[in-house]
Amino acid sequence: MSLVKRRRSWSDLTTCQRGAVVAPAGVELSLAVAAWADLASRDPRELHGSTRKWAAIISVNFVGPIVYSTRARRASDGTLSG
């Protein structure tokens, strides 16, 4: 018996398993696109930190876009929102 596991291909997955892969990937992609679009349209003075820093943070799976959404933007009075 071989100890090396065969890697499963997409066609080996059931419909339910495929959905379990596609759904979170879609959510992650949507969060990242929304965060990058907001970052691109926002004046750097409205951010807490540099644009480059936030672009790097957004690229971290799931966590990055959520952190950007909750921590990056300043309130109109210059304080952090949230």
PDB file of N, CA, C and O in Angstrom:
ATOM      1  N   MET A   1       0.843  -1.173   0.000  1.00  0.00           N
ATOM      2  CA  MET A   1       0.000   0.000   0.000  1.00  0.00           C
ATOM      3  C   MET A   1       0.892   1.240   0.000  1.00  0.00           C
ATOM      4  O   MET A   1       1.845   1.337   0.772  1.00  0.00           O
ATOM      5  N   SER A   2       0.570   2.167  -0.863  1.00  0.00           N
ATOM      6  CA  SER A   2       1.354   3.392  -0.993  1.00  0.00           C
ATOM      7  C   SER A   2       0.958   4.403   0.081  1.00  0.00           C
ATOM      8  O   SER A   2      -0.224   4.573   0.379  1.00  0.00           O
ATOM      9  N   LEU A   3       1.949   5.067   0.654  1.00  0.00           N
ATOM     10  CA  LEU A   3       1.695   6.076   1.669  1.00  0.00           C
ATOM     11  C   LEU A   3       1.444   7.454   1.064  1.00  0.00           C
ATOM     12  O   LEU A   3       1.018   8.371   1.766  1.00  0.00           O
ATOM     13  N   VAL A   4       1.703   7.603  -0.214  1.00  0.00           N
ATOM     14  CA  VAL A   4       1.499   8.884  -0.890  1.00  0.00           C
ATOM     15  C   VAL A   4       0.042   8.984  -1.327  1.00  0.00           C
ATOM     16  O   VAL A   4      -0.467   8.128  -2.050  1.00  0.00           O
ATOM     17  N   LYS A   5      -0.621  10.053  -0.871  1.00  0.00           N
ATOM     18  CA  LYS A   5      -2.020  10.243  -1.264  1.00  0.00           C
ATOM     19  C   LYS A   5      -2.082  10.850  -2.648  1.00  0.00           C
ATOM     20  O   LYS A   5      -1.299  11.736  -2.992  1.00  0.00           O
ATOM     21  N   ARG A   6      -3.020  10.363  -3.432  1.00  0.00           N
ATOM     22  CA  ARG A   6      -3.232  10.932  -4.751  1.00  0.00           C
ATOM     23  C   ARG A   6      -3.978  12.238  -4.591  1.00  0.00           C
ATOM     24  O   ARG A   6      -4.957  12.320  -3.849  1.00  0.00           O
ATOM     25  N   ARG A   7      -3.525  13.234  -5.273  1.00  0.00           N
ATOM     26  CA  ARG A   7      -4.175  14.537  -5.217  1.00  0.00           C
ATOM     27  C   ARG A   7      -5.514  14.469  -5.946  1.00  0.00           C
ATOM     28  O   ARG A   7      -5.601  13.927  -7.048  1.00  0.00           O
ATOM     29  N   ARG A   8      -6.554  15.021  -5.326  1.00  0.00           N
ATOM     30  CA  ARG A   8      -7.888  14.977  -5.924  1.00  0.00           C
ATOM     31  C   ARG A   8      -8.019  16.084  -6.951  1.00  0.00           C
ATOM     32  O   ARG A   8      -7.572  17.208  -6.725  1.00  0.00           O
ATOM     33  N   SER A   9      -8.618  15.772  -8.050  1.00  0.00           N
ATOM     34  CA  SER A   9      -8.866  16.781  -9.080  1.00  0.00           C
ATOM     35  C   SER A   9     -10.292  17.311  -8.921  1.00  0.00           C
ATOM     36  O   SER A   9     -11.101  16.743  -8.186  1.00  0.00           O
ATOM     37  N   TRP A  10     -10.583  18.399  -9.616  1.00  0.00           N
ATOM     38  CA  TRP A  10     -11.896  19.025  -9.551  1.00  0.00           C
ATOM     39  C   TRP A  10     -12.989  18.022  -9.919  1.00  0.00           C
ATOM     40  O   TRP A  10     -14.056  18.013  -9.305  1.00  0.00           O
ATOM     41  N   SER A  11     -12.729  17.190 -10.903  1.00  0.00           N
ATOM     42  CA  SER A  11     -13.741  16.226 -11.355  1.00  0.00           C
ATOM     43  C   SER A  11     -13.998  15.127 -10.324  1.00  0.00           C
ATOM     44  O   SER A  11     -15.024  14.450 -10.395  1.00  0.00           O
ATOM     45  N   ASP A  12     -13.096  14.939  -9.376  1.00  0.00           N
ATOM     46  CA  ASP A  12     -13.299  13.946  -8.315  1.00  0.00           C
ATOM     47  C   ASP A  12     -14.262  14.440  -7.232  1.00  0.00           C
ATOM     48  O   ASP A  12     -14.784  13.636  -6.460  1.00  0.00           O
ATOM     49  N   LEU A  13     -14.500  15.746  -7.168  1.00  0.00           N
ATOM     50  CA  LEU A  13     -15.325  16.322  -6.119  1.00  0.00           C
ATOM     51  C   LEU A  13     -16.810  16.199  -6.452  1.00  0.00           C
ATOM     52  O   LEU A  13     -17.207  16.247  -7.616  1.00  0.00           O
ATOM     53  N   THR A  14     -17.616  16.039  -5.414  1.00  0.00           N
ATOM     54  CA  THR A  14     -19.065  16.031  -5.601  1.00  0.00           C
ATOM     55  C   THR A  14     -19.543  17.466  -5.790  1.00  0.00           C
ATOM     56  O   THR A  14     -18.779  18.407  -5.578  1.00  0.00           O
ATOM     57  N   THR A  15     -20.780  17.637  -6.180  1.00  0.00           N
ATOM     58  CA  THR A  15     -21.347  18.974  -6.360  1.00  0.00           C
ATOM     59  C   THR A  15     -21.321  19.751  -5.051  1.00  0.00           C
ATOM     60  O   THR A  15     -21.032  20.948  -5.047  1.00  0.00           O
ATOM     61  N   CYS A  16     -21.616  19.095  -3.960  1.00  0.00           N
ATOM     62  CA  CYS A  16     -21.600  19.731  -2.647  1.00  0.00           C
ATOM     63  C   CYS A  16     -20.176  20.178  -2.277  1.00  0.00           C
ATOM     64  O   CYS A  16     -19.984  21.275  -1.752  1.00  0.00           O
ATOM     65  N   GLN A  17     -19.205  19.343  -2.547  1.00  0.00           N
ATOM     66  CA  GLN A  17     -17.819  19.684  -2.252  1.00  0.00           C
ATOM     67  C   GLN A  17     -17.342  20.856  -3.123  1.00  0.00           C
ATOM     68  O   GLN A  17     -16.613  21.730  -2.654  1.00  0.00           O
ATOM     69  N   ARG A  18     -17.755  20.864  -4.370  1.00  0.00           N
ATOM     70  CA  ARG A  18     -17.389  21.981  -5.254  1.00  0.00           C
ATOM     71  C   ARG A  18     -17.980  23.291  -4.732  1.00  0.00           C
ATOM     72  O   ARG A  18     -17.321  24.330  -4.738  1.00  0.00           O
ATOM     73  N   GLY A  19     -19.223  23.222  -4.286  1.00  0.00           N
ATOM     74  CA  GLY A  19     -19.862  24.413  -3.715  1.00  0.00           C
ATOM     75  C   GLY A  19     -19.147  24.893  -2.470  1.00  0.00           C
ATOM     76  O   GLY A  19     -19.047  26.095  -2.224  1.00  0.00           O
ATOM     77  N   ALA A  20     -18.643  23.941  -1.677  1.00  0.00           N
ATOM     78  CA  ALA A  20     -17.916  24.290  -0.463  1.00  0.00           C
ATOM     79  C   ALA A  20     -16.579  24.957  -0.773  1.00  0.00           C
ATOM     80  O   ALA A  20     -16.012  25.627   0.090  1.00  0.00           O
ATOM     81  N   VAL A  21     -16.079  24.786  -1.968  1.00  0.00           N
ATOM     82  CA  VAL A  21     -14.852  25.455  -2.398  1.00  0.00           C
ATOM     83  C   VAL A  21     -15.182  26.796  -3.050  1.00  0.00           C
ATOM     84  O   VAL A  21     -14.525  27.798  -2.768  1.00  0.00           O
ATOM     85  N   VAL A  22     -16.185  26.823  -3.913  1.00  0.00           N
ATOM     86  CA  VAL A  22     -16.501  28.010  -4.697  1.00  0.00           C
ATOM     87  C   VAL A  22     -17.127  29.120  -3.847  1.00  0.00           C
ATOM     88  O   VAL A  22     -16.790  30.289  -4.032  1.00  0.00           O
ATOM     89  N   ALA A  23     -18.008  28.790  -2.944  1.00  0.00           N
ATOM     90  CA  ALA A  23     -18.704  29.813  -2.154  1.00  0.00           C
ATOM     91  C   ALA A  23     -17.746  30.670  -1.319  1.00  0.00           C
ATOM     92  O   ALA A  23     -17.804  31.896  -1.412  1.00  0.00           O
ATOM     93  N   PRO A  24     -16.872  30.075  -0.512  1.00  0.00           N
ATOM     94  CA  PRO A  24     -15.944  30.920   0.247  1.00  0.00           C
ATOM     95  C   PRO A  24     -14.977  31.690  -0.641  1.00  0.00           C
ATOM     96  O   PRO A  24     -14.592  32.815  -0.320  1.00  0.00           O
ATOM     97  N   ALA A  25     -14.587  31.088  -1.753  1.00  0.00           N
ATOM     98  CA  ALA A  25     -13.691  31.785  -2.675  1.00  0.00           C
ATOM     99  C   ALA A  25     -14.384  33.016  -3.260  1.00  0.00           C
ATOM    100  O   ALA A  25     -13.756  34.061  -3.427  1.00  0.00           O
ATOM    101  N   GLY A  26     -15.660  32.896  -3.567  1.00  0.00           N
ATOM    102  CA  GLY A  26     -16.419  34.034  -4.082  1.00  0.00           C
ATOM    103  C   GLY A  26     -16.564  35.137  -3.053  1.00  0.00           C
ATOM    104  O   GLY A  26     -16.463  36.318  -3.386  1.00  0.00           O
ATOM    105  N   VAL A  27     -16.798  34.762  -1.810  1.00  0.00           N
ATOM    106  CA  VAL A  27     -16.906  35.748  -0.731  1.00  0.00           C
ATOM    107  C   VAL A  27     -15.571  36.460  -0.552  1.00  0.00           C
ATOM    108  O   VAL A  27     -15.522  37.686  -0.453  1.00  0.00           O
ATOM    109  N   GLU A  28     -14.501  35.695  -0.511  1.00  0.00           N
ATOM    110  CA  GLU A  28     -13.163  36.275  -0.342  1.00  0.00           C
ATOM    111  C   GLU A  28     -12.831  37.237  -1.479  1.00  0.00           C
ATOM    112  O   GLU A  28     -12.327  38.334  -1.237  1.00  0.00           O
ATOM    113  N   LEU A  29     -13.108  36.839  -2.701  1.00  0.00           N
ATOM    114  CA  LEU A  29     -12.841  37.690  -3.855  1.00  0.00           C
ATOM    115  C   LEU A  29     -13.683  38.963  -3.807  1.00  0.00           C
ATOM    116  O   LEU A  29     -13.184  40.048  -4.103  1.00  0.00           O
ATOM    117  N   SER A  30     -14.945  38.836  -3.440  1.00  0.00           N
ATOM    118  CA  SER A  30     -15.820  40.009  -3.343  1.00  0.00           C
ATOM    119  C   SER A  30     -15.327  40.994  -2.286  1.00  0.00           C
ATOM    120  O   SER A  30     -15.317  42.202  -2.519  1.00  0.00           O
ATOM    121  N   LEU A  31     -14.924  40.487  -1.138  1.00  0.00           N
ATOM    122  CA  LEU A  31     -14.403  41.355  -0.083  1.00  0.00           C
ATOM    123  C   LEU A  31     -13.137  42.082  -0.542  1.00  0.00           C
ATOM    124  O   LEU A  31     -12.988  43.283  -0.314  1.00  0.00           O
ATOM    125  N   ALA A  32     -12.236  41.352  -1.184  1.00  0.00           N
ATOM    126  CA  ALA A  32     -10.984  41.957  -1.634  1.00  0.00           C
ATOM    127  C   ALA A  32     -11.229  43.006  -2.717  1.00  0.00           C
ATOM    128  O   ALA A  32     -10.632  44.081  -2.671  1.00  0.00           O
ATOM    129  N   VAL A  33     -12.085  42.718  -3.679  1.00  0.00           N
ATOM    130  CA  VAL A  33     -12.370  43.673  -4.752  1.00  0.00           C
ATOM    131  C   VAL A  33     -13.001  44.941  -4.179  1.00  0.00           C
ATOM    132  O   VAL A  33     -12.638  46.050  -4.571  1.00  0.00           O
ATOM    133  N   ALA A  34     -13.939  44.777  -3.259  1.00  0.00           N
ATOM    134  CA  ALA A  34     -14.581  45.943  -2.645  1.00  0.00           C
ATOM    135  C   ALA A  34     -13.565  46.783  -1.865  1.00  0.00           C
ATOM    136  O   ALA A  34     -13.586  48.012  -1.942  1.00  0.00           O
ATOM    137  N   ALA A  35     -12.683  46.127  -1.121  1.00  0.00           N
ATOM    138  CA  ALA A  35     -11.678  46.852  -0.335  1.00  0.00           C
ATOM    139  C   ALA A  35     -10.688  47.565  -1.249  1.00  0.00           C
ATOM    140  O   ALA A  35     -10.349  48.722  -1.002  1.00  0.00           O
ATOM    141  N   TRP A  36     -10.216  46.891  -2.309  1.00  0.00           N
ATOM    142  CA  TRP A  36      -9.271  47.536  -3.225  1.00  0.00           C
ATOM    143  C   TRP A  36      -9.926  48.685  -3.980  1.00  0.00           C
ATOM    144  O   TRP A  36      -9.281  49.704  -4.225  1.00  0.00           O
ATOM    145  N   ALA A  37     -11.179  48.543  -4.347  1.00  0.00           N
ATOM    146  CA  ALA A  37     -11.889  49.632  -5.035  1.00  0.00           C
ATOM    147  C   ALA A  37     -12.028  50.836  -4.104  1.00  0.00           C
ATOM    148  O   ALA A  37     -11.832  51.976  -4.526  1.00  0.00           O
ATOM    149  N   ASP A  38     -12.361  50.585  -2.849  1.00  0.00           N
ATOM    150  CA  ASP A  38     -12.463  51.669  -1.883  1.00  0.00           C
ATOM    151  C   ASP A  38     -11.104  52.329  -1.678  1.00  0.00           C
ATOM    152  O   ASP A  38     -11.008  53.556  -1.636  1.00  0.00           O
ATOM    153  N   LEU A  39     -10.070  51.532  -1.552  1.00  0.00           N
ATOM    154  CA  LEU A  39      -8.717  52.064  -1.357  1.00  0.00           C
ATOM    155  C   LEU A  39      -8.287  52.927  -2.543  1.00  0.00           C
ATOM    156  O   LEU A  39      -7.683  53.983  -2.359  1.00  0.00           O
ATOM    157  N   ALA A  40      -8.599  52.477  -3.754  1.00  0.00           N
ATOM    158  CA  ALA A  40      -8.207  53.223  -4.950  1.00  0.00           C
ATOM    159  C   ALA A  40      -8.938  54.557  -5.067  1.00  0.00           C
ATOM    160  O   ALA A  40      -8.392  55.518  -5.610  1.00  0.00           O
ATOM    161  N   SER A  41     -10.151  54.622  -4.569  1.00  0.00           N
ATOM    162  CA  SER A  41     -10.941  55.842  -4.711  1.00  0.00           C
ATOM    163  C   SER A  41     -10.811  56.784  -3.519  1.00  0.00           C
ATOM    164  O   SER A  41     -11.295  57.914  -3.573  1.00  0.00           O
ATOM    165  N   ARG A  42     -10.169  56.340  -2.451  1.00  0.00           N
ATOM    166  CA  ARG A  42     -10.089  57.125  -1.228  1.00  0.00           C
ATOM    167  C   ARG A  42      -8.835  57.997  -1.212  1.00  0.00           C
ATOM    168  O   ARG A  42      -7.761  57.559  -1.623  1.00  0.00           O
ATOM    169  N   ASP A  43      -8.980  59.227  -0.737  1.00  0.00           N
ATOM    170  CA  ASP A  43      -7.856  60.144  -0.553  1.00  0.00           C
ATOM    171  C   ASP A  43      -6.946  59.553   0.523  1.00  0.00           C
ATOM    172  O   ASP A  43      -7.436  59.153   1.579  1.00  0.00           O
ATOM    173  N   PRO A  44      -5.643  59.489   0.283  1.00  0.00           N
ATOM    174  CA  PRO A  44      -4.727  58.907   1.278  1.00  0.00           C
ATOM    175  C   PRO A  44      -4.800  59.575   2.651  1.00  0.00           C
ATOM    176  O   PRO A  44      -4.486  58.943   3.660  1.00  0.00           O
ATOM    177  N   ARG A  45      -5.207  60.835   2.701  1.00  0.00           N
ATOM    178  CA  ARG A  45      -5.337  61.522   3.994  1.00  0.00           C
ATOM    179  C   ARG A  45      -6.500  60.971   4.811  1.00  0.00           C
ATOM    180  O   ARG A  45      -6.582  61.220   6.014  1.00  0.00           O
ATOM    181  N   GLU A  46      -7.386  60.236   4.182  1.00  0.00           N
ATOM    182  CA  GLU A  46      -8.523  59.639   4.881  1.00  0.00           C
ATOM    183  C   GLU A  46      -8.183  58.271   5.477  1.00  0.00           C
ATOM    184  O   GLU A  46      -9.032  57.629   6.096  1.00  0.00           O
ATOM    185  N   LEU A  47      -6.952  57.834   5.289  1.00  0.00           N
ATOM    186  CA  LEU A  47      -6.540  56.515   5.769  1.00  0.00           C
ATOM    187  C   LEU A  47      -5.644  56.633   6.983  1.00  0.00           C
ATOM    188  O   LEU A  47      -4.926  57.618   7.153  1.00  0.00           O
ATOM    189  N   HIS A  48      -5.695  55.635   7.807  1.00  0.00           N
ATOM    190  CA  HIS A  48      -4.783  55.509   8.935  1.00  0.00           C
ATOM    191  C   HIS A  48      -3.612  54.658   8.443  1.00  0.00           C
ATOM    192  O   HIS A  48      -3.686  53.430   8.487  1.00  0.00           O
ATOM    193  N   GLY A  49      -2.551  55.278   7.983  1.00  0.00           N
ATOM    194  CA  GLY A  49      -1.418  54.555   7.418  1.00  0.00           C
ATOM    195  C   GLY A  49      -1.335  54.776   5.924  1.00  0.00           C
ATOM    196  O   GLY A  49      -2.158  55.485   5.345  1.00  0.00           O
ATOM    197  N   SER A  50      -0.344  54.168   5.303  1.00  0.00           N
ATOM    198  CA  SER A  50      -0.096  54.385   3.877  1.00  0.00           C
ATOM    199  C   SER A  50      -0.991  53.498   2.997  1.00  0.00           C
ATOM    200  O   SER A  50      -1.489  52.455   3.420  1.00  0.00           O
ATOM    201  N   THR A  51      -1.163  53.955   1.783  1.00  0.00           N
ATOM    202  CA  THR A  51      -1.942  53.191   0.800  1.00  0.00           C
ATOM    203  C   THR A  51      -1.270  51.852   0.521  1.00  0.00           C
ATOM    204  O   THR A  51      -1.945  50.829   0.408  1.00  0.00           O
ATOM    205  N   ARG A  52       0.054  51.855   0.409  1.00  0.00           N
ATOM    206  CA  ARG A  52       0.784  50.601   0.142  1.00  0.00           C
ATOM    207  C   ARG A  52       0.590  49.595   1.272  1.00  0.00           C
ATOM    208  O   ARG A  52       0.413  48.400   1.034  1.00  0.00           O
ATOM    209  N   LYS A  53       0.625  50.092   2.492  1.00  0.00           N
ATOM    210  CA  LYS A  53       0.429  49.201   3.644  1.00  0.00           C
ATOM    211  C   LYS A  53      -0.947  48.551   3.568  1.00  0.00           C
ATOM    212  O   LYS A  53      -1.074  47.342   3.763  1.00  0.00           O
ATOM    213  N   TRP A  54      -1.975  49.345   3.286  1.00  0.00           N
ATOM    214  CA  TRP A  54      -3.328  48.789   3.245  1.00  0.00           C
ATOM    215  C   TRP A  54      -3.532  47.875   2.049  1.00  0.00           C
ATOM    216  O   TRP A  54      -4.286  46.906   2.142  1.00  0.00           O
ATOM    217  N   ALA A  55      -2.876  48.160   0.921  1.00  0.00           N
ATOM    218  CA  ALA A  55      -2.971  47.261  -0.233  1.00  0.00           C
ATOM    219  C   ALA A  55      -2.390  45.894   0.120  1.00  0.00           C
ATOM    220  O   ALA A  55      -2.945  44.864  -0.264  1.00  0.00           O
ATOM    221  N   ALA A  56      -1.274  45.883   0.849  1.00  0.00           N
ATOM    222  CA  ALA A  56      -0.672  44.614   1.271  1.00  0.00           C
ATOM    223  C   ALA A  56      -1.572  43.882   2.260  1.00  0.00           C
ATOM    224  O   ALA A  56      -1.723  42.663   2.184  1.00  0.00           O
ATOM    225  N   ILE A  57      -2.162  44.618   3.176  1.00  0.00           N
ATOM    226  CA  ILE A  57      -3.043  43.997   4.175  1.00  0.00           C
ATOM    227  C   ILE A  57      -4.276  43.396   3.507  1.00  0.00           C
ATOM    228  O   ILE A  57      -4.712  42.306   3.879  1.00  0.00           O
ATOM    229  N   ILE A  58      -4.838  44.092   2.530  1.00  0.00           N
ATOM    230  CA  ILE A  58      -6.025  43.587   1.830  1.00  0.00           C
ATOM    231  C   ILE A  58      -5.732  42.252   1.151  1.00  0.00           C
ATOM    232  O   ILE A  58      -6.630  41.422   1.014  1.00  0.00           O
ATOM    233  N   SER A  59      -4.497  42.034   0.726  1.00  0.00           N
ATOM    234  CA  SER A  59      -4.166  40.803   0.009  1.00  0.00           C
ATOM    235  C   SER A  59      -4.145  39.559   0.899  1.00  0.00           C
ATOM    236  O   SER A  59      -4.051  38.442   0.389  1.00  0.00           O
ATOM    237  N   VAL A  60      -4.232  39.735   2.213  1.00  0.00           N
ATOM    238  CA  VAL A  60      -4.260  38.594   3.131  1.00  0.00           C
ATOM    239  C   VAL A  60      -5.674  38.002   3.117  1.00  0.00           C
ATOM    240  O   VAL A  60      -6.653  38.716   3.337  1.00  0.00           O
ATOM    241  N   ASN A  61      -5.773  36.719   2.864  1.00  0.00           N
ATOM    242  CA  ASN A  61      -7.075  36.055   2.723  1.00  0.00           C
ATOM    243  C   ASN A  61      -8.049  36.400   3.839  1.00  0.00           C
ATOM    244  O   ASN A  61      -7.690  36.383   5.016  1.00  0.00           O
ATOM    245  N   PHE A  62      -9.264  36.708   3.469  1.00  0.00           N
ATOM    246  CA  PHE A  62     -10.390  37.020   4.346  1.00  0.00           C
ATOM    247  C   PHE A  62     -10.087  38.102   5.374  1.00  0.00           C
ATOM    248  O   PHE A  62     -10.811  39.093   5.467  1.00  0.00           O
ATOM    249  N   VAL A  63      -9.042  37.920   6.131  1.00  0.00           N
ATOM    250  CA  VAL A  63      -8.740  38.818   7.233  1.00  0.00           C
ATOM    251  C   VAL A  63      -8.407  40.226   6.739  1.00  0.00           C
ATOM    252  O   VAL A  63      -8.880  41.209   7.311  1.00  0.00           O
ATOM    253  N   GLY A  64      -7.608  40.331   5.695  1.00  0.00           N
ATOM    254  CA  GLY A  64      -7.154  41.631   5.205  1.00  0.00           C
ATOM    255  C   GLY A  64      -8.278  42.590   4.837  1.00  0.00           C
ATOM    256  O   GLY A  64      -8.296  43.714   5.337  1.00  0.00           O
ATOM    257  N   PRO A  65      -9.215  42.190   3.984  1.00  0.00           N
ATOM    258  CA  PRO A  65     -10.312  43.100   3.647  1.00  0.00           C
ATOM    259  C   PRO A  65     -11.176  43.481   4.848  1.00  0.00           C
ATOM    260  O   PRO A  65     -11.688  44.599   4.915  1.00  0.00           O
ATOM    261  N   ILE A  66     -11.337  42.572   5.779  1.00  0.00           N
ATOM    262  CA  ILE A  66     -12.130  42.872   6.975  1.00  0.00           C
ATOM    263  C   ILE A  66     -11.395  43.875   7.856  1.00  0.00           C
ATOM    264  O   ILE A  66     -12.004  44.810   8.375  1.00  0.00           O
ATOM    265  N   VAL A  67     -10.100  43.686   8.025  1.00  0.00           N
ATOM    266  CA  VAL A  67      -9.304  44.628   8.813  1.00  0.00           C
ATOM    267  C   VAL A  67      -9.321  45.998   8.141  1.00  0.00           C
ATOM    268  O   VAL A  67      -9.465  47.017   8.816  1.00  0.00           O
ATOM    269  N   TYR A  68      -9.174  46.029   6.817  1.00  0.00           N
ATOM    270  CA  TYR A  68      -9.223  47.309   6.096  1.00  0.00           C
ATOM    271  C   TYR A  68     -10.563  48.001   6.353  1.00  0.00           C
ATOM    272  O   TYR A  68     -10.600  49.196   6.650  1.00  0.00           O
ATOM    273  N   SER A  69     -11.638  47.267   6.240  1.00  0.00           N
ATOM    274  CA  SER A  69     -12.966  47.848   6.400  1.00  0.00           C
ATOM    275  C   SER A  69     -13.215  48.384   7.803  1.00  0.00           C
ATOM    276  O   SER A  69     -13.966  49.343   7.981  1.00  0.00           O
ATOM    277  N   THR A  70     -12.592  47.771   8.792  1.00  0.00           N
ATOM    278  CA  THR A  70     -12.855  48.177  10.173  1.00  0.00           C
ATOM    279  C   THR A  70     -11.818  49.130  10.743  1.00  0.00           C
ATOM    280  O   THR A  70     -12.116  49.850  11.696  1.00  0.00           O
ATOM    281  N   ARG A  71     -10.605  49.159  10.187  1.00  0.00           N
ATOM    282  CA  ARG A  71      -9.534  49.921  10.816  1.00  0.00           C
ATOM    283  C   ARG A  71      -8.884  51.003   9.953  1.00  0.00           C
ATOM    284  O   ARG A  71      -8.274  51.919  10.505  1.00  0.00           O
ATOM    285  N   ALA A  72      -8.986  50.939   8.655  1.00  0.00           N
ATOM    286  CA  ALA A  72      -8.184  51.812   7.791  1.00  0.00           C
ATOM    287  C   ALA A  72      -8.706  53.233   7.682  1.00  0.00           C
ATOM    288  O   ALA A  72      -7.919  54.179   7.638  1.00  0.00           O
ATOM    289  N   ARG A  73     -10.013  53.397   7.638  1.00  0.00           N
ATOM    290  CA  ARG A  73     -10.583  54.717   7.315  1.00  0.00           C
ATOM    291  C   ARG A  73     -10.689  55.594   8.551  1.00  0.00           C
ATOM    292  O   ARG A  73     -11.024  55.143   9.646  1.00  0.00           O
ATOM    293  N   ARG A  74     -10.393  56.854   8.330  1.00  0.00           N
ATOM    294  CA  ARG A  74     -10.526  57.847   9.388  1.00  0.00           C
ATOM    295  C   ARG A  74     -11.914  58.455   9.322  1.00  0.00           C
ATOM    296  O   ARG A  74     -12.509  58.545   8.249  1.00  0.00           O
ATOM    297  N   ALA A  75     -12.421  58.866  10.453  1.00  0.00           N
ATOM    298  CA  ALA A  75     -13.685  59.594  10.501  1.00  0.00           C
ATOM    299  C   ALA A  75     -13.432  61.007   9.976  1.00  0.00           C
ATOM    300  O   ALA A  75     -12.277  61.407   9.823  1.00  0.00           O
ATOM    301  N   SER A  76     -14.471  61.754   9.702  1.00  0.00           N
ATOM    302  CA  SER A  76     -14.311  63.092   9.139  1.00  0.00           C
ATOM    303  C   SER A  76     -13.547  64.044  10.049  1.00  0.00           C
ATOM    304  O   SER A  76     -12.987  65.032   9.575  1.00  0.00           O
ATOM    305  N   ASP A  77     -13.515  63.761  11.347  1.00  0.00           N
ATOM    306  CA  ASP A  77     -12.772  64.627  12.263  1.00  0.00           C
ATOM    307  C   ASP A  77     -11.316  64.192  12.423  1.00  0.00           C
ATOM    308  O   ASP A  77     -10.592  64.754  13.244  1.00  0.00           O
ATOM    309  N   GLY A  78     -10.874  63.182  11.637  1.00  0.00           N
ATOM    310  CA  GLY A  78      -9.499  62.743  11.649  1.00  0.00           C
ATOM    311  C   GLY A  78      -9.212  61.589  12.584  1.00  0.00           C
ATOM    312  O   GLY A  78      -8.092  61.079  12.606  1.00  0.00           O
ATOM    313  N   THR A  79     -10.198  61.166  13.358  1.00  0.00           N
ATOM    314  CA  THR A  79     -10.002  60.024  14.243  1.00  0.00           C
ATOM    315  C   THR A  79     -10.347  58.749  13.493  1.00  0.00           C
ATOM    316  O   THR A  79     -10.964  58.796  12.429  1.00  0.00           O
ATOM    317  N   LEU A  80      -9.956  57.633  14.038  1.00  0.00           N
ATOM    318  CA  LEU A  80     -10.293  56.355  13.402  1.00  0.00           C
ATOM    319  C   LEU A  80     -11.762  56.065  13.568  1.00  0.00           C
ATOM    320  O   LEU A  80     -12.335  56.264  14.639  1.00  0.00           O
ATOM    321  N   SER A  81     -12.371  55.587  12.482  1.00  0.00           N
ATOM    322  CA  SER A  81     -13.788  55.190  12.580  1.00  0.00           C
ATOM    323  C   SER A  81     -13.846  53.773  13.096  1.00  0.00           C
ATOM    324  O   SER A  81     -12.880  53.017  12.985  1.00  0.00           O
ATOM    325  N   GLY A  82     -14.991  53.414  13.666  1.00  0.00           N
ATOM    326  CA  GLY A  82     -15.211  52.050  14.112  1.00  0.00           C
ATOM    327  C   GLY A  82     -14.845  51.777  15.476  1.00  0.00           C
ATOM    328  O   GLY A  82     -14.996  50.648  15.942  1.00  0.00           O
TER     329      GLY A  82
END
